[in-house]
Amino acid sequence: MQPVTLYTTPICPYCIAAKRLLDSKGVTYTDINVMAEPNRRAEMMQKAHGRHTVPQIFIGDTHVGGCDELYALERAGKLDPLLAD
């Protein structure tokens, strides 16, 4: 299974929804709280090509995007293969 990394904040409903989907699939992920670690926001923005909103989701080396993109992959049946690569 690919490593999954999320850049989140604890007050973001989209972050919570993204984690809920991954949790429902039994996916283990690294959750980087950019409120608690503000220096990590610059890292996130660099990896996410300038995007500054949360969540920013990475599966392996693939930048998925945010919560909407994660759910779109799920609806299209493409999330499980991406996780399994």
N, CA, C and O atoms as a GROMACS GRO file, in nm:
protein
  340
    1MET      N    1   0.083  -0.119   0.000
    1MET     CA    2   0.000   0.000   0.000
    1MET      C    3   0.088   0.125   0.000
    1MET      O    4   0.189   0.131   0.069
    2GLN      N    5   0.048   0.223  -0.077
    2GLN     CA    6   0.121   0.350  -0.088
    2GLN      C    7   0.112   0.428   0.044
    2GLN      O    8   0.010   0.422   0.112
    3PRO      N    9   0.217   0.501   0.080
    3PRO     CA   10   0.207   0.588   0.197
    3PRO      C   11   0.114   0.706   0.165
    3PRO      O   12   0.119   0.762   0.056
    4VAL      N   13   0.033   0.742   0.262
    4VAL     CA   14  -0.063   0.851   0.244
    4VAL      C   15  -0.030   0.960   0.345
    4VAL      O   16  -0.011   0.933   0.463
    5THR      N   17  -0.023   1.084   0.297
    5THR     CA   18   0.005   1.198   0.382
    5THR      C   19  -0.103   1.303   0.361
    5THR      O   20  -0.138   1.336   0.248
    6LEU      N   21  -0.155   1.355   0.473
    6LEU     CA   22  -0.252   1.462   0.467
    6LEU      C   23  -0.200   1.582   0.545
    6LEU      O   24  -0.148   1.567   0.655
    7TYR      N   25  -0.213   1.699   0.486
    7TYR     CA   26  -0.187   1.824   0.557
    7TYR      C   27  -0.324   1.878   0.594
    7TYR      O   28  -0.408   1.903   0.508
    8THR      N   29  -0.346   1.898   0.724
    8THR     CA   30  -0.480   1.931   0.773
    8THR      C   31  -0.475   2.035   0.884
    8THR      O   32  -0.368   2.076   0.930
    9THR      N   33  -0.595   2.077   0.926
    9THR     CA   34  -0.613   2.148   1.052
    9THR      C   35  -0.727   2.078   1.125
    9THR      O   36  -0.812   2.016   1.062
   10PRO      N   37  -0.729   2.087   1.258
   10PRO     CA   38  -0.833   2.017   1.332
   10PRO      C   39  -0.973   2.078   1.319
   10PRO      O   40  -1.071   2.014   1.355
   11ILE      N   41  -0.983   2.201   1.268
   11ILE     CA   42  -1.113   2.268   1.260
   11ILE      C   43  -1.172   2.266   1.119
   11ILE      O   44  -1.277   2.327   1.095
   12CYS      N   45  -1.108   2.198   1.028
   12CYS     CA   46  -1.150   2.196   0.888
   12CYS      C   47  -1.246   2.079   0.862
   12CYS      O   48  -1.207   1.964   0.876
   13PRO      N   49  -1.372   2.108   0.825
   13PRO     CA   50  -1.467   1.998   0.800
   13PRO      C   51  -1.426   1.911   0.681
   13PRO      O   52  -1.457   1.792   0.680
   14TYR      N   53  -1.358   1.969   0.582
   14TYR     CA   54  -1.314   1.890   0.467
   14TYR      C   55  -1.202   1.793   0.506
   14TYR      O   56  -1.192   1.683   0.453
   15CYS      N   57  -1.117   1.837   0.599
   15CYS     CA   58  -1.012   1.750   0.650
   15CYS      C   59  -1.073   1.630   0.722
   15CYS      O   60  -1.031   1.516   0.704
   16ILE      N   61  -1.174   1.658   0.803
   16ILE     CA   62  -1.242   1.553   0.878
   16ILE      C   63  -1.309   1.454   0.782
   16ILE      O   64  -1.303   1.333   0.803
   17ALA      N   65  -1.372   1.506   0.676
   17ALA     CA   66  -1.439   1.419   0.579
   17ALA      C   67  -1.338   1.333   0.504
   17ALA      O   68  -1.363   1.214   0.482
   18ALA      N   69  -1.225   1.391   0.467
   18ALA     CA   70  -1.122   1.313   0.396
   18ALA      C   71  -1.070   1.202   0.486
   18ALA      O   72  -1.054   1.088   0.441
   19LYS      N   73  -1.043   1.234   0.612
   19LYS     CA   74  -0.994   1.131   0.705
   19LYS      C   75  -1.099   1.024   0.728
   19LYS      O   76  -1.066   0.906   0.744
   20ARG      N   77  -1.226   1.064   0.731
   20ARG     CA   78  -1.334   0.966   0.751
   20ARG      C   79  -1.336   0.865   0.636
   20ARG      O   80  -1.351   0.745   0.660
   21LEU      N   81  -1.319   0.913   0.512
   21LEU     CA   82  -1.317   0.821   0.398
   21LEU      C   83  -1.198   0.725   0.408
   21LEU      O   84  -1.214   0.604   0.390
   22LEU      N   85  -1.081   0.780   0.436
   22LEU     CA   86  -0.963   0.694   0.446
   22LEU      C   87  -0.976   0.595   0.562
   22LEU      O   88  -0.939   0.479   0.550
   23ASP      N   89  -1.029   0.642   0.675
   23ASP     CA   90  -1.051   0.552   0.790
   23ASP      C   91  -1.147   0.440   0.754
   23ASP      O   92  -1.126   0.325   0.795
   24SER      N   93  -1.252   0.471   0.677
   24SER     CA   94  -1.351   0.368   0.640
   24SER      C   95  -1.288   0.260   0.552
   24SER      O   96  -1.338   0.148   0.546
   25LYS      N   97  -1.178   0.294   0.485
   25LYS     CA   98  -1.108   0.197   0.401
   25LYS      C   99  -0.993   0.129   0.475
   25LYS      O  100  -0.923   0.045   0.418
   26GLY      N  101  -0.972   0.166   0.602
   26GLY     CA  102  -0.865   0.106   0.679
   26GLY      C  103  -0.727   0.156   0.639
   26GLY      O  104  -0.627   0.089   0.663
   27VAL      N  105  -0.721   0.274   0.578
   27VAL     CA  106  -0.595   0.331   0.531
   27VAL      C  107  -0.522   0.397   0.648
   27VAL      O  108  -0.580   0.477   0.721
   28THR      N  109  -0.395   0.364   0.663
   28THR     CA  110  -0.308   0.430   0.760
   28THR      C  111  -0.246   0.550   0.690
   28THR      O  112  -0.197   0.538   0.578
   29TYR      N  113  -0.247   0.664   0.758
   29TYR     CA  114  -0.194   0.785   0.695
   29TYR      C  115  -0.119   0.869   0.797
   29TYR      O  116  -0.138   0.856   0.918
   30THR      N  117  -0.034   0.956   0.746
   30THR     CA  118   0.036   1.053   0.828
   30THR      C  119  -0.042   1.183   0.820
   30THR      O  120  -0.066   1.235   0.711
   31ASP      N  121  -0.083   1.234   0.936
   31ASP     CA  122  -0.162   1.356   0.943
   31ASP      C  123  -0.073   1.469   0.996
   31ASP      O  124  -0.030   1.465   1.111
   32ILE      N  125  -0.045   1.567   0.911
   32ILE     CA  126   0.039   1.680   0.950
   32ILE      C  127  -0.052   1.799   0.976
   32ILE      O  128  -0.114   1.853   0.885
   33ASN      N  129  -0.060   1.839   1.103
   33ASN     CA  130  -0.146   1.949   1.146
   33ASN      C  131  -0.070   2.081   1.126
   33ASN      O  132   0.021   2.112   1.202
   34VAL      N  133  -0.108   2.157   1.023
   34VAL     CA  134  -0.036   2.281   0.992
   34VAL      C  135  -0.070   2.395   1.088
   34VAL      O  136  -0.005   2.499   1.086
   35MET      N  137  -0.173   2.375   1.172
   35MET     CA  138  -0.199   2.474   1.279
   35MET      C  139  -0.099   2.454   1.392
   35MET      O  140  -0.044   2.551   1.446
   36ALA      N  141  -0.075   2.329   1.427
   36ALA     CA  142   0.019   2.297   1.536
   36ALA      C  143   0.164   2.312   1.490
   36ALA      O  144   0.253   2.341   1.570
   37GLU      N  145   0.188   2.291   1.360
   37GLU     CA  146   0.322   2.300   1.303
   37GLU      C  147   0.320   2.397   1.185
   37GLU      O  148   0.328   2.355   1.070
   38PRO      N  149   0.308   2.528   1.212
   38PRO     CA  150   0.291   2.625   1.103
   38PRO      C  151   0.406   2.625   1.002
   38PRO      O  152   0.386   2.663   0.887
   39ASN      N  153   0.524   2.584   1.042
   39ASN     CA  154   0.637   2.578   0.948
   39ASN      C  155   0.615   2.472   0.841
   39ASN      O  156   0.679   2.477   0.736
   40ARG      N  157   0.527   2.377   0.865
   40ARG     CA  158   0.499   2.272   0.767
   40ARG      C  159   0.408   2.322   0.654
   40ARG      O  160   0.400   2.257   0.549
   41ARG      N  161   0.340   2.437   0.674
   41ARG     CA  162   0.252   2.491   0.569
   41ARG      C  163   0.334   2.524   0.442
   41ARG      O  164   0.288   2.497   0.331
   42ALA      N  165   0.453   2.582   0.459
   42ALA     CA  166   0.537   2.613   0.343
   42ALA      C  167   0.576   2.486   0.269
   42ALA      O  168   0.579   2.483   0.146
   43GLU      N  169   0.606   2.382   0.345
   43GLU     CA  170   0.638   2.250   0.285
   43GLU      C  171   0.519   2.200   0.204
   43GLU      O  172   0.535   2.154   0.091
   44MET      N  173   0.399   2.212   0.263
   44MET     CA  174   0.277   2.169   0.196
   44MET      C  175   0.258   2.246   0.066
   44MET      O  176   0.229   2.188  -0.038
   45MET      N  177   0.274   2.379   0.073
   45MET     CA  178   0.252   2.462  -0.045
   45MET      C  179   0.351   2.430  -0.156
   45MET      O  180   0.316   2.433  -0.274
   46GLN      N  181   0.474   2.401  -0.119
   46GLN     CA  182   0.574   2.365  -0.220
   46GLN      C  183   0.536   2.234  -0.287
   46GLN      O  184   0.539   2.223  -0.410
   47LYS      N  185   0.500   2.133  -0.207
   47LYS     CA  186   0.463   2.003  -0.262
   47LYS      C  187   0.333   2.009  -0.342
   47LYS      O  188   0.314   1.934  -0.437
   48ALA      N  189   0.242   2.101  -0.300
   48ALA     CA  190   0.109   2.110  -0.362
   48ALA      C  191   0.103   2.218  -0.469
   48ALA      O  192  -0.005   2.265  -0.505
   49HIS      N  193   0.219   2.257  -0.521
   49HIS     CA  194   0.227   2.352  -0.632
   49HIS      C  195   0.156   2.484  -0.600
   49HIS      O  196   0.083   2.539  -0.682
   50GLY      N  197   0.179   2.534  -0.477
   50GLY     CA  198   0.127   2.664  -0.438
   50GLY      C  199  -0.009   2.662  -0.370
   50GLY      O  200  -0.053   2.765  -0.318
   51ARG      N  201  -0.076   2.550  -0.369
   51ARG     CA  202  -0.206   2.544  -0.301
   51ARG      C  203  -0.185   2.566  -0.152
   51ARG      O  204  -0.092   2.512  -0.092
   52HIS      N  205  -0.272   2.646  -0.093
   52HIS     CA  206  -0.254   2.680   0.048
   52HIS      C  207  -0.372   2.637   0.134
   52HIS      O  208  -0.369   2.655   0.256
   53THR      N  209  -0.476   2.580   0.074
   53THR     CA  210  -0.591   2.535   0.151
   53THR      C  211  -0.569   2.393   0.200
   53THR      O  212  -0.490   2.318   0.143
   54VAL      N  213  -0.639   2.357   0.305
   54VAL     CA  214  -0.634   2.220   0.357
   54VAL      C  215  -0.770   2.155   0.334
   54VAL      O  216  -0.872   2.223   0.328
   55PRO      N  217  -0.771   2.023   0.322
   55PRO     CA  218  -0.656   1.935   0.323
   55PRO      C  219  -0.583   1.934   0.190
   55PRO      O  220  -0.641   1.964   0.085
   56GLN      N  221  -0.458   1.899   0.195
   56GLN     CA  222  -0.381   1.863   0.076
   56GLN      C  223  -0.340   1.718   0.098
   56GLN      O  224  -0.280   1.684   0.200
   57ILE      N  225  -0.374   1.634   0.003
   57ILE     CA  226  -0.362   1.489   0.019
   57ILE      C  227  -0.263   1.435  -0.083
   57ILE      O  228  -0.268   1.468  -0.202
   58PHE      N  229  -0.173   1.352  -0.034
   58PHE     CA  230  -0.073   1.288  -0.119
   58PHE      C  231  -0.080   1.138  -0.098
   58PHE      O  232  -0.082   1.090   0.015
   59ILE      N  233  -0.084   1.064  -0.208
   59ILE     CA  234  -0.078   0.918  -0.204
   59ILE      C  235   0.049   0.880  -0.279
   59ILE      O  236   0.058   0.894  -0.401
   60GLY      N  237   0.146   0.831  -0.202
   60GLY     CA  238   0.278   0.809  -0.261
   60GLY      C  239   0.331   0.943  -0.307
   60GLY      O  240   0.331   1.039  -0.230
   61ASP      N  241   0.378   0.950  -0.432
   61ASP     CA  242   0.428   1.076  -0.489
   61ASP      C  243   0.319   1.154  -0.563
   61ASP      O  244   0.346   1.259  -0.620
   62THR      N  245   0.196   1.102  -0.561
   62THR     CA  246   0.086   1.165  -0.634
   62THR      C  247   0.015   1.267  -0.547
   62THR      O  248  -0.031   1.234  -0.437
   63HIS      N  249   0.005   1.391  -0.596
   63HIS     CA  250  -0.073   1.493  -0.527
   63HIS      C  251  -0.217   1.477  -0.572
   63HIS      O  252  -0.252   1.507  -0.686
   64VAL      N  253  -0.301   1.429  -0.479
   64VAL     CA  254  -0.442   1.408  -0.510
   64VAL      C  255  -0.515   1.541  -0.516
   64VAL      O  256  -0.601   1.561  -0.602
   65GLY      N  257  -0.481   1.631  -0.426
   65GLY     CA  258  -0.553   1.758  -0.414
   65GLY      C  259  -0.622   1.762  -0.279
   65GLY      O  260  -0.564   1.725  -0.177
   66GLY      N  261  -0.746   1.808  -0.280
   66GLY     CA  262  -0.821   1.821  -0.156
   66GLY      C  263  -0.927   1.713  -0.140
   66GLY      O  264  -0.923   1.609  -0.206
   67CYS      N  265  -1.020   1.741  -0.052
   67CYS     CA  266  -1.126   1.645  -0.018
   67CYS      C  267  -1.213   1.613  -0.140
   67CYS      O  268  -1.244   1.496  -0.165
   68ASP      N  269  -1.251   1.715  -0.216
   68ASP     CA  270  -1.338   1.691  -0.333
   68ASP      C  271  -1.270   1.597  -0.432
   68ASP      O  272  -1.335   1.507  -0.487
   69GLU      N  273  -1.142   1.618  -0.455
   69GLU     CA  274  -1.069   1.531  -0.549
   69GLU      C  275  -1.058   1.388  -0.496
   69GLU      O  276  -1.067   1.292  -0.573
   70LEU      N  277  -1.039   1.374  -0.364
   70LEU     CA  278  -1.033   1.240  -0.303
   70LEU      C  279  -1.164   1.166  -0.323
   70LEU      O  280  -1.164   1.049  -0.363
   71TYR      N  281  -1.276   1.234  -0.296
   71TYR     CA  282  -1.407   1.170  -0.313
   71TYR      C  283  -1.436   1.143  -0.461
   71TYR      O  284  -1.502   1.043  -0.493
   72ALA      N  285  -1.389   1.229  -0.552
   72ALA     CA  286  -1.408   1.206  -0.695
   72ALA      C  287  -1.334   1.079  -0.738
   72ALA      O  288  -1.387   1.001  -0.817
   73LEU      N  289  -1.213   1.060  -0.687
   73LEU     CA  290  -1.140   0.936  -0.717
   73LEU      C  291  -1.217   0.815  -0.667
   73LEU      O  292  -1.225   0.713  -0.736
   74GLU      N  293  -1.273   0.826  -0.548
   74GLU     CA  294  -1.351   0.715  -0.491
   74GLU      C  295  -1.472   0.684  -0.579
   74GLU      O  296  -1.497   0.569  -0.612
   75ARG      N  297  -1.547   0.788  -0.618
   75ARG     CA  298  -1.667   0.768  -0.701
   75ARG      C  299  -1.630   0.708  -0.837
   75ARG      O  300  -1.707   0.629  -0.892
   76ALA      N  301  -1.514   0.743  -0.890
   76ALA     CA  302  -1.471   0.692  -1.021
   76ALA      C  303  -1.408   0.553  -1.012
   76ALA      O  304  -1.371   0.495  -1.114
   77GLY      N  305  -1.395   0.500  -0.889
   77GLY     CA  306  -1.334   0.368  -0.873
   77GLY      C  307  -1.183   0.370  -0.888
   77GLY      O  308  -1.122   0.266  -0.911
   78LYS      N  309  -1.122   0.489  -0.876
   78LYS     CA  310  -0.977   0.501  -0.897
   78LYS      C  311  -0.898   0.514  -0.768
   78LYS      O  312  -0.775   0.509  -0.771
   79LEU      N  313  -0.965   0.529  -0.655
   79LEU     CA  314  -0.892   0.548  -0.530
   79LEU      C  315  -0.823   0.420  -0.485
   79LEU      O  316  -0.705   0.423  -0.450
   80ASP      N  317  -0.894   0.309  -0.485
   80ASP     CA  318  -0.834   0.183  -0.438
   80ASP      C  319  -0.711   0.144  -0.521
   80ASP      O  320  -0.610   0.106  -0.463
   81PRO      N  321  -0.716   0.151  -0.655
   81PRO     CA  322  -0.594   0.119  -0.732
   81PRO      C  323  -0.479   0.213  -0.701
   81PRO      O  324  -0.364   0.171  -0.698
   82LEU      N  325  -0.508   0.341  -0.679
   82LEU     CA  326  -0.403   0.437  -0.647
   82LEU      C  327  -0.339   0.404  -0.513
   82LEU      O  328  -0.218   0.412  -0.497
   83LEU      N  329  -0.422   0.366  -0.417
   83LEU     CA  330  -0.371   0.328  -0.285
   83LEU      C  331  -0.286   0.202  -0.292
   83LEU      O  332  -0.187   0.189  -0.220
   84ALA      N  333  -0.324   0.110  -0.381
   84ALA     CA  334  -0.258  -0.021  -0.388
   84ALA      C  335  -0.126  -0.019  -0.466
   84ALA      O  336  -0.043  -0.108  -0.448
   85ASP      N  337  -0.107   0.081  -0.553
   85ASP     CA  338   0.013   0.084  -0.639
   85ASP      C  339   0.141   0.060  -0.565
   85ASP      O  340   0.249   0.060  -0.625
   0.00000   0.00000   0.00000
